Amino acid sequence: MTDQQTPSTGESPEAVPGHSAAHDTVKLAVIVGALGVVFGDIGTSPIYTLQTVFNPGDPHPVPLSDHNVYGVVSLIFWSVMIIVTVTYILLLMRADNDGEGGVMALITLLRKWRRTHPGRRAAAALATVGLFGASLFFGDGMITPAISVLSAVEGLKTVQPSLGEYVIPITAVIIVGLFMVQRRGTESIGRAFGPVMIVWFAVIGAAGIGGILEHGAILKALSPTYAISFLAGHFHIAFFALAAVVLSITGAEALYADMGHFGRKAISRGWLFLVLPALTLSYLGQGALILKDHANISSPFFLLVPSWGRLPLVLLATAATVIASQAVITGAYSVMAQAARLGYLPRLRVTHTSATTIGQIYVPFVNWLLFVSVLTLIFAFRSSAALAYAYGMTVTGTITITTLLFFYVAHYRWKVPRWLIVAGAAPLLLIDGLFIAANLTKLLHGAWLPLLIALTSFTVMTTWQRGREVVTRERERAEGSLQEFIDELSSGKLPVRTVPGTAIFLNRGGVSAPLALRANVEHNEVRHEHVVIVAIDTEPVPRVAEENRVTVNDLGYGDDGITHVTIKFGYMERPDVPAALALLDPSESEGPLDLERASYFLSKIELRRGKAPTMAGWRKQLFLATAHITSDAAEAFSLPRDRTVIIGSHIEV
């Protein structure tokens, strides 16, 4: 375990309601780009939602009747309107952290609130709940590629029933190819995502119109009275239907999480003017097709098109689901990388695959973990219908947690009146609660899986956070006071020679002396002419402006050649220590630094299990095991390898 950045304790600019990364004018290219990344998951939901609701193999089957078809289609439409359009588009996307959205952005807003209001225990508890929401999103990253690609390839059965035996092998090959290309980056492929998804939405909308024209009475399902009467009059059926209806809103979190890349306006316009109409037409068309002939429930999405168009639609659906999977995989990279920078995970190796797009990253450990998990899900569940039981829990859990955090932020940070918060939160959380309760009925049929994944991820993150606190405390005790060490150096109490050159020591903060510097002085009895002690802070904001990047402290002596520099990075940034040090003026660093030939010193800590009751025994073992995936510090901080020296020590936890 080597020196790594720690979350900053400083305060950052407050988020402003309605602020986003988008400017007043939204270019068409940005909207097209958003269509290719943001809407892939929710845009492919029509492939499997309706047939899953009426799946006869469901442990709580919904009887197939005309009345139930109207009720289900109406429930789907109004679920999409209330949760996606109202909750996410109109409300949640107004809460951002310097333009960034998603559950991690809400967590960082709560962390900043806690620093100025330390007595707020509710904020601390909700931040922990939000961390569980991020864990659920990681489970979503495992299930989405499996269910999406499976559901698309299953369309081959409508082309030729005998092709059904090839569904699993073809799906597995696609998944293998998808994860193998991740390390090369997706920038070039991404340019084609937007146009492909435009074609996708145009096709499913047109197919839906065709179905509606054959049974126009389905348009009555747009009335909320059908959804309400279905829920109120047939609650024993509608309640269980909700467990599958929730599939229509999968991917809603992606709209919020990707706000920093495209802006609120681009996402909102793409949703309102293309995606929402296309999805509505598709669901209505499928409902009309089922009303025309109940046998069409076997695959209403693909049966909407003539037989000659089904193979092209399968190919287009496969492309769309690959795009949806790519978006979720990239989202998982981003969430895990942010969690690591905020101190919830060890430092992960992150490769930036684009020179121009900040969000294009590749995290090898996360990639291969997802790869193995997705393939396991495909071979274990073997159908999209079976996976659907597991899928709903990740979606409802994440949406409920995100909504809860939003209303807390709205009340305590934006001073929205409590009565208005209650009036808005109560109905939305009631709806979310119904979805969660319905999905809990599938607990023994697969819903346990995402909960297990989330609980495992949550346990790892909270254990790592606790272990870091223990290590930091022990490390500060071993290193001793930085100021006292500098005082001893300046007073001549320590026998030391000064050698030419610049030495840069990475440290965890400004309180304790770097182990590597102390070892150099006490064992080698030398110090460099220029010594820079660098502390790296990860601010609870996505990016830090260059003018706020570095802060210099002379440690009480303006002419001893030793300075302390704090470098601040946002949680979305790649730390580059040499580039940040180049911003220093010679007057700040007590003379010019020779960065071209400077030596960088890291303190490598070997962790050992100790007897002190700092954590439960199993958590100590988990912490030590997790520490093994910590990435190389020189690479993480962009240090020159040929000029980086590592000095070791050990600490017991």
C-alpha positions in Angstrom: 0.0 0.0 0.0 1.7 3.2 -1.2 0.9 6.9 -0.8 -2.4 7.8 -2.4 -4.7 10.7 -2.5 -7.1 11.3 0.3 -10.5 13.1 0.3 -10.0 16.7 1.0 -11.3 18.3 4.2 -11.6 21.7 2.5 -14.8 23.2 1.4 -15.7 23.5 -2.3 -18.2 25.7 -4.1 -21.8 24.8 -3.5 -23.9 23.2 -6.1 -26.5 25.5 -7.5 -30.0 24.1 -8.3 -30.4 23.9 -12.1 -26.7 24.2 -12.8 -25.3 21.7 -15.3 -22.5 21.2 -17.7 -24.6 22.3 -20.6 -24.4 25.8 -21.9 -27.5 27.8 -23.0 -27.2 26.6 -26.5 -27.2 22.8 -27.1 -25.7 21.6 -30.3 -27.4 18.9 -32.2 -24.1 16.8 -32.1 -24.3 16.8 -28.3 -27.9 15.5 -28.4 -26.9 12.8 -30.9 -24.0 11.8 -28.7 -26.3 11.6 -25.7 -28.7 9.3 -27.7 -25.8 6.9 -28.3 -24.6 6.7 -24.7 -27.4 7.7 -22.3 -30.5 6.0 -23.6 -29.2 2.6 -24.7 -30.4 0.8 -21.6 -33.9 2.3 -21.3 -34.2 2.4 -25.1 -33.9 -1.4 -25.4 -36.4 -2.2 -22.5 -39.3 -2.7 -25.0 -37.6 -5.9 -26.2 -38.5 -7.8 -23.1 -40.8 -5.9 -20.8 -44.3 -6.8 -21.9 -43.5 -10.5 -22.6 -42.0 -10.7 -19.1 -45.1 -9.3 -17.5 -47.2 -12.1 -19.0 -44.6 -14.8 -18.8 -46.5 -18.0 -17.9 -43.5 -19.4 -16.1 -43.5 -16.5 -13.6 -44.0 -17.7 -10.0 -46.8 -15.1 -9.8 -48.2 -15.1 -13.3 -50.4 -12.3 -14.6 -53.4 -13.7 -16.4 -53.5 -12.8 -20.1 -56.8 -10.9 -20.8 -57.8 -7.8 -22.7 -58.5 -5.9 -19.4 -55.1 -6.8 -18.0 -53.3 -5.8 -21.2 -54.9 -2.3 -21.1 -53.9 -2.1 -17.4 -50.3 -3.2 -17.9 -49.7 -1.0 -20.9 -51.1 2.0 -18.9 -49.0 1.1 -15.9 -45.9 1.0 -18.1 -46.6 4.4 -19.7 -47.3 6.1 -16.4 -44.4 4.5 -14.6 -42.1 5.9 -17.3 -43.7 9.3 -17.1 -43.6 9.6 -13.3 -40.2 8.0 -12.6 -38.2 9.0 -15.7 -39.8 12.2 -16.9 -40.9 13.7 -13.5 -38.3 12.2 -11.0 -35.2 12.3 -13.2 -35.7 14.8 -16.0 -37.6 17.4 -14.1 -36.2 17.0 -10.5 -33.1 14.9 -10.0 -31.2 16.5 -12.9 -31.4 19.8 -11.2 -29.2 18.5 -8.4 -25.6 18.3 -9.6 -22.1 18.6 -8.2 -20.4 21.1 -10.5 -22.2 19.7 -13.5 -21.8 16.0 -12.5 -24.8 13.8 -11.7 -25.5 10.3 -10.3 -25.6 8.8 -6.9 -21.8 9.5 -6.3 -22.4 13.2 -7.0 -25.2 13.2 -4.3 -22.9 11.4 -1.9 -20.2 14.1 -2.4 -22.8 16.9 -1.8 -23.7 15.2 1.5 -20.1 14.9 2.5 -19.6 18.6 1.9 -22.7 19.4 3.9 -21.4 17.3 6.8 -18.2 19.2 7.0 -20.0 22.5 7.6 -22.7 20.8 9.7 -20.8 18.1 11.6 -23.8 17.4 13.9 -26.0 16.2 11.1 -26.1 12.5 11.7 -28.9 12.0 9.1 -26.5 13.3 6.3 -23.9 10.7 7.4 -26.5 7.9 7.4 -27.8 8.9 4.0 -24.3 9.1 2.6 -23.9 5.5 3.7 -27.2 4.6 2.1 -26.0 6.3 -1.1 -22.9 4.1 -1.0 -25.2 1.1 -1.1 -27.0 2.7 -4.1 -23.6 2.9 -5.8 -23.1 -0.8 -5.0 -26.5 -1.6 -6.6 -25.4 0.2 -9.7 -22.4 -2.1 -9.9 -24.8 -5.0 -9.9 -26.7 -3.3 -12.7 -23.4 -3.3 -14.7 -23.3 -7.1 -14.4 -27.0 -7.8 -15.2 -27.6 -5.3 -18.0 -25.2 -6.8 -20.6 -26.5 -10.3 -19.9 -30.3 -9.6 -20.1 -30.0 -7.0 -22.9 -27.9 -9.0 -25.3 -29.8 -12.3 -24.4 -33.2 -10.6 -25.1 -32.0 -9.4 -28.5 -30.5 -12.6 -29.7 -33.6 -14.5 -28.5 -35.4 -12.7 -31.4 -33.8 -15.4 -33.6 -36.6 -17.7 -32.4 -39.2 -15.5 -34.3 -37.1 -15.9 -37.4 -36.7 -19.7 -37.1 -37.6 -21.6 -33.9 -34.8 -24.1 -34.5 -32.3 -21.2 -34.0 -33.2 -21.1 -30.3 -30.4 -23.6 -29.4 -27.8 -21.0 -30.7 -29.0 -18.2 -28.5 -26.7 -18.9 -25.6 -23.5 -19.5 -27.7 -24.1 -16.4 -29.8 -24.7 -14.2 -26.8 -21.6 -15.5 -25.1 -19.5 -14.7 -28.2 -20.9 -11.2 -28.3 -20.1 -10.6 -24.6 -16.6 -12.0 -25.0 -16.0 -9.6 -27.9 -17.5 -6.7 -26.1 -15.2 -7.0 -23.1 -12.1 -7.8 -25.1 -12.3 -4.5 -27.0 -12.7 -2.4 -23.8 -8.9 -1.8 -23.4 -8.7 -0.2 -26.8 -11.2 2.4 -25.9 -14.6 3.1 -27.4 -14.1 6.6 -28.8 -14.1 5.5 -32.5 -17.1 3.1 -32.0 -18.8 5.8 -29.9 -19.1 8.1 -32.9 -21.5 5.6 -34.5 -23.5 5.0 -31.4 -25.7 8.1 -31.8 -26.8 7.5 -35.4 -27.4 3.8 -34.7 -29.7 4.7 -31.8 -31.6 7.2 -33.9 -32.3 4.5 -36.4 -33.3 2.2 -33.5 -35.8 4.6 -32.1 -37.2 5.5 -35.5 -37.7 1.8 -36.3 -39.3 0.8 -33.0 -41.6 3.9 -33.2 -42.6 3.0 -36.8 -43.2 -0.6 -35.8 -45.4 0.5 -32.9 -47.5 2.7 -35.2 -48.1 -0.3 -37.4 -49.4 -2.2 -34.4 -51.6 0.7 -33.3 -53.2 1.1 -36.7 -54.4 -2.5 -36.5 -56.0 -2.1 -33.1 -56.4 1.7 -32.3 -58.4 1.1 -29.1 -55.0 0.5 -27.3 -54.7 4.3 -27.3 -57.1 4.3 -24.4 -54.3 3.0 -22.2 -52.7 6.4 -22.3 -55.4 7.5 -19.8 -54.2 7.1 -16.2 -57.6 5.8 -15.2 -56.7 2.4 -16.7 -53.5 2.2 -14.6 -55.4 3.3 -11.5 -58.3 1.0 -12.0 -56.0 -1.9 -12.6 -54.1 -1.2 -9.4 -57.2 -0.5 -7.3 -59.5 -3.1 -8.7 -57.1 -5.9 -9.3 -54.3 -5.2 -6.8 -53.6 -8.9 -6.2 -52.6 -9.1 -9.9 -51.3 -5.6 -10.5 -48.9 -5.8 -7.5 -47.1 -8.8 -9.0 -47.1 -7.2 -12.4 -45.1 -4.3 -11.0 -42.1 -6.6 -10.6 -41.9 -6.8 -14.4 -43.3 -3.3 -15.2 -40.2 -1.9 -13.5 -38.2 -3.3 -16.5 -39.6 -0.4 -18.6 -37.6 2.1 -16.5 -34.2 0.3 -16.4 -31.5 2.7 -17.4 -33.2 5.8 -15.8 -30.1 6.3 -13.5 -27.9 6.6 -16.6 -29.7 9.8 -17.6 -28.6 11.3 -14.3 -25.1 9.7 -14.1 -24.1 10.9 -17.6 -25.3 14.5 -17.1 -21.7 15.7 -16.7 -20.8 14.5 -20.2 -23.7 15.9 -22.1 -25.6 18.4 -19.9 -29.1 18.5 -18.7 -30.6 20.2 -21.7 -29.2 17.8 -24.3 -30.5 14.8 -22.3 -33.9 16.3 -21.6 -34.5 17.2 -25.2 -33.3 13.8 -26.5 -35.7 12.2 -24.1 -38.8 14.4 -24.7 -38.5 14.7 -28.5 -37.4 11.2 -29.6 -36.9 8.6 -26.9 -40.1 9.0 -25.0 -42.4 9.1 -28.1 -40.6 6.1 -29.6 -40.9 4.0 -26.4 -44.5 4.9 -26.0 -45.4 3.9 -29.6 -43.5 0.6 -29.2 -45.4 -0.3 -25.9 -48.7 0.7 -27.4 -48.0 -1.2 -30.6 -47.1 -4.4 -28.7 -50.3 -4.0 -26.6 -52.4 -3.7 -29.7 -50.7 -6.8 -31.2 -51.5 -8.8 -28.1 -55.1 -7.6 -28.1 -55.4 -8.7 -31.8 -54.1 -12.2 -31.0 -53.1 -13.4 -27.5 -50.6 -15.8 -29.0 -48.4 -12.9 -29.9 -47.4 -12.6 -26.3 -44.5 -15.1 -27.1 -42.5 -12.2 -28.6 -44.6 -9.1 -29.2 -41.6 -6.8 -29.9 -40.2 -8.8 -32.8 -43.7 -9.9 -34.1 -44.6 -6.2 -34.7 -42.6 -6.3 -37.9 -43.4 -8.6 -40.9 -41.5 -11.9 -41.2 -39.1 -10.5 -43.8 -38.0 -7.7 -41.4 -37.4 -9.8 -38.3 -33.8 -10.8 -39.0 -32.8 -7.2 -39.7 -34.6 -6.2 -36.5 -32.7 -8.8 -34.5 -29.4 -7.5 -35.9 -30.4 -3.9 -35.1 -31.6 -5.0 -31.6 -28.3 -6.7 -31.0 -26.4 -3.6 -32.0 -28.6 -1.5 -29.7 -28.2 -3.8 -26.7 -24.4 -3.9 -27.2 -24.5 -0.1 -27.1 -26.7 -0.3 -23.9 -24.2 -2.7 -22.4 -21.3 -0.5 -23.3 -22.9 2.5 -21.6 -23.4 0.5 -18.4 -19.9 -0.9 -18.5 -18.4 2.6 -18.9 -20.7 3.8 -16.1 -19.4 1.0 -13.8 -15.8 2.1 -14.6 -16.6 5.6 -13.7 -18.4 4.8 -10.4 -15.7 2.5 -9.2 -12.9 5.0 -10.2 -14.8 7.8 -8.4 -15.3 5.5 -5.3 -11.5 4.8 -5.2 -10.6 8.5 -5.4 -13.1 9.3 -2.7 -11.4 6.7 -0.4 -14.0 3.9 -0.6 -11.8 1.6 -2.6 -8.1 1.0 -3.0 -6.4 3.0 -5.8 -7.3 1.3 -9.1 -5.4 1.3 -12.3 -7.2 3.6 -14.7 -6.3 3.9 -18.3 -7.6 7.0 -20.2 -8.5 5.8 -23.7 -9.2 9.1 -25.2 -7.0 12.2 -25.5 -10.1 14.5 -25.8 -12.9 12.9 -23.8 -12.4 12.8 -20.0 -15.1 10.1 -19.4 -13.4 7.6 -21.7 -11.6 5.3 -19.2 -10.7 1.7 -18.9 -10.3 0.0 -15.5 -8.8 -3.5 -16.0 -9.8 -5.0 -12.6 -13.5 -3.9 -13.0 -13.5 -5.0 -16.6 -12.5 -8.6 -15.9 -14.7 -8.8 -12.8 -17.7 -7.8 -14.9 -16.7 -10.1 -17.8 -16.6 -13.2 -15.6 -19.8 -12.2 -13.8 -21.8 -11.5 -17.0 -20.8 -14.8 -18.6 -21.7 -16.6 -15.4 -25.1 -15.0 -15.4 -25.8 -16.0 -19.0 -24.9 -19.6 -18.5 -26.7 -19.8 -15.1 -30.0 -18.1 -16.0 -30.0 -19.0 -19.8 -32.9 -16.6 -20.7 -33.8 -13.0 -20.4 -37.1 -13.9 -18.6 -35.2 -15.7 -15.8 -32.8 -12.8 -15.5 -35.7 -10.3 -15.3 -36.5 -11.5 -11.8 -33.0 -10.3 -10.7 -32.9 -7.1 -12.7 -35.8 -5.2 -11.2 -34.2 -5.1 -7.7 -31.2 -3.2 -8.8 -33.3 -0.7 -10.7 -35.9 0.0 -7.9 -33.2 0.1 -5.2 -31.0 2.6 -7.0 -34.0 4.8 -8.0 -35.4 4.9 -4.4 -32.0 5.7 -2.8 -31.3 8.4 -5.4 -34.7 10.0 -4.9 -34.3 10.0 -1.1 -30.9 11.7 -1.3 -32.2 14.3 -3.7 -35.0 15.4 -1.4 -32.6 15.6 1.6 -30.3 17.8 -0.4 -33.2 19.9 -1.7 -34.4 20.6 1.9 -31.1 21.2 3.8 -28.9 22.7 1.1 -31.4 24.6 -1.0 -33.8 25.4 1.9 -36.9 24.1 0.1 -39.8 24.2 2.6 -40.4 21.0 4.5 -44.1 20.9 3.5 -43.2 21.1 -0.2 -40.6 18.3 0.3 -43.2 16.1 1.9 -45.7 16.9 -0.8 -43.2 15.9 -3.5 -41.4 13.1 -1.9 -44.3 11.2 -0.4 -46.0 10.1 -3.7 -42.8 9.4 -5.5 -41.3 7.3 -2.6 -44.7 5.5 -2.3 -44.5 4.5 -5.9 -40.8 3.4 -5.5 -41.8 1.5 -2.4 -44.5 -0.4 -4.3 -41.9 -1.4 -6.9 -39.5 -2.6 -4.2 -42.2 -4.6 -2.4 -43.2 -6.2 -5.7 -39.7 -7.2 -6.5 -39.2 -8.6 -3.0 -41.7 -11.3 -4.0 -39.1 -12.5 -6.5 -36.4 -12.8 -3.8 -36.2 -16.6 -4.0 -36.3 -16.5 -7.8 -33.3 -14.4 -8.5 -33.9 -11.0 -6.8 -31.4 -12.1 -4.1 -28.6 -11.9 -6.6 -28.3 -8.1 -7.0 -28.8 -7.7 -3.3 -25.9 -10.1 -2.7 -23.7 -8.3 -5.2 -24.6 -4.9 -3.7 -24.1 -6.1 -0.1 -20.7 -7.6 -1.1 -19.6 -4.4 -2.8 -20.9 -2.3 0.1 -19.0 -4.4 2.6 -15.8 -4.1 0.7 -16.1 -0.3 0.4 -17.0 0.3 4.0 -14.3 -2.1 5.2 -11.7 -0.3 3.1 -12.8 3.1 4.3 -12.5 1.9 8.0 -9.2 0.2 7.3 -7.7 3.3 5.7 -8.7 5.3 8.9 -6.8 2.7 11.0 -3.7 2.7 8.7 -3.7 6.5 8.5 -3.8 6.8 12.3 -1.0 4.2 12.7 1.0 5.8 10.0 0.9 9.3 11.5 2.0 7.8 14.8 5.0 6.1 13.1 6.0 9.1 11.0 5.8 11.6 13.8 5.1 15.3 13.5 6.2 16.9 10.2 6.7 20.3 11.9 8.8 18.9 14.7 10.9 17.0 12.1 11.5 20.2 10.1 12.4 22.1 13.2 15.0 19.5 14.1 16.4 19.7 10.6 16.6 23.5 10.6 18.2 23.6 14.1 21.0 21.2 13.1 20.0 18.5 15.7 20.0 15.9 12.9 23.4 15.2 11.3 22.7 15.6 7.7 24.5 16.6 4.4 22.8 18.6 1.7 23.3 17.2 -1.8 22.4 19.0 -5.1 19.1 18.3 -6.8 15.4 18.2 -6.2 13.6 15.5 -4.2 9.8 15.2 -4.2 8.2 13.1 -1.4 4.6 12.1 -1.7 2.8 12.2 1.6 -0.7 11.7 3.0 -1.1 15.2 4.4 0.6 18.0 6.1 0.6 16.6 9.7 3.2 13.8 9.7 6.6 13.5 8.1 7.0 11.2 5.0 8.5 7.9 6.0 10.7 8.0 2.9 12.1 11.5 3.9 12.6 10.4 7.5 14.5 7.3 6.4 16.7 9.3 4.0 17.7 11.6 6.8 18.0 9.2 9.7 19.7 6.3 7.8 21.5 7.9 4.9 22.1 11.2 6.7 21.4 13.2 3.5 18.8 15.6 2.2 18.5 17.3 -1.2 19.0 21.0 -1.9 15.3 21.3 -2.8 12.8 19.2 -0.9 9.1 19.2 -1.9 6.6 17.3 0.3 3.5 16.7 -1.7 0.0 15.9 -0.3 -2.7 15.0 -2.8 -6.3 15.8 -2.0 -9.3 14.6 -3.9 -11.8 17.3 -3.7 -15.5 16.5 -3.6 -16.0 18.2 -7.0 -15.5 16.6 -10.5 -12.6 18.9 -11.6 -10.4 21.6 -10.0 -9.5 24.8 -11.8 -5.8 25.3 -12.6 -5.6 28.5 -10.4 -6.8 26.4 -7.4 -4.6 23.4 -8.1 -1.7 24.0 -5.8 -1.2 25.5 -2.3 2.3 26.1 -0.9 3.4 26.2 2.8 7.0 27.0 3.7 6.6 25.2 7.1 7.9 28.2 9.0 11.2 28.5 7.2 11.4 30.5 4.0 15.0 29.8 3.1 15.7 26.1 4.0 14.7 24.7 0.6 11.9 22.6 2.1 8.3 23.3 1.1 5.0 21.6 1.5 2.7 21.5 -1.5 -0.9 20.5 -1.5 -2.2 19.5 -4.9 -6.0 19.3 -5.4 -7.7 17.1 -8.0 -11.4 16.5 -8.7 -12.7 13.0 -8.4 -13.2 12.8 -12.1 -9.6 13.9 -12.9 -6.5 11.8 -13.5 -3.8 13.0 -11.0 -0.7 14.3 -12.7 1.8 15.4 -10.1 4.7 16.6 -12.4 2.2 18.7 -14.4 0.8 20.3 -11.2 4.3 21.0 -9.8 5.2 22.8 -13.0 2.6 25.4 -12.1 4.7 26.5 -9.1 6.5 29.8 -9.3 10.2 29.7 -8.1 9.4 32.3 -5.5 6.8 29.9 -4.0 9.1 26.8 -3.9 12.1 28.7 -2.4 14.0 28.6 -5.7 13.6 26.9 -9.1 12.8 23.1 -9.1 14.6 20.9 -11.5 11.6 18.8 -12.5 13.3 17.3 -15.5 15.8 15.5 -13.2 13.9 15.5 -9.9 13.7 12.2 -7.9 10.3 11.1 -6.6 10.1 9.2 -3.3 7.2 6.9 -2.3 6.6 5.3 1.0 5.4 1.7 0.4 3.6 0.3 3.4 3.3 -3.5 3.9 0.1 -4.2 5.8 0.0 -7.0 8.4 -2.8 -8.3 10.6 -2.3 -7.2 14.2 -3.9 -8.1 17.5 -5.3 -4.7 18.3 -9.2 -4.7 18.2 -9.4 -2.1 15.4 -11.8 -4.2 13.3 -13.4 -7.6 13.4 -11.0 -10.4 12.3 -12.9 -11.2 9.1 -12.9 -7.5 8.1 -9.1 -7.3 8.7 -8.7 -10.2 6.3 -11.0 -8.6 3.8 -9.1 -5.3 4.1 -5.7 -7.0 3.6 -7.1 -9.0 0.6 -8.5 -5.8 -1.0 -5.2 -4.1 -0.5 -3.6 -6.5 -3.0 -5.5 -4.9 -5.9 -4.0 -1.4 -5.2 -2.5 -0.1 -8.4 1.1 1.2 -8.9 1.4 4.6 -7.3 3.9 5.9 -9.9 1.5 5.1 -12.7 -1.5 6.5 -10.7 0.1 9.8 -10.1 1.9 10.0 -13.5 5.4 9.9 -12.0 8.4 9.1 -14.2 9.3 5.5 -13.3 13.0 5.9 -14.0 13.2 8.6 -11.3 10.9 7.1 -8.7 12.3 5.5 -5.5 10.2 3.4 -3.2 11.1 2.9 0.5 9.3 0.3 2.4 7.9 -0.1 5.9 5.1 -2.1 7.6 2.0 -1.3 9.6 -0.3 -3.6 11.6 -4.1 -3.3 11.3 
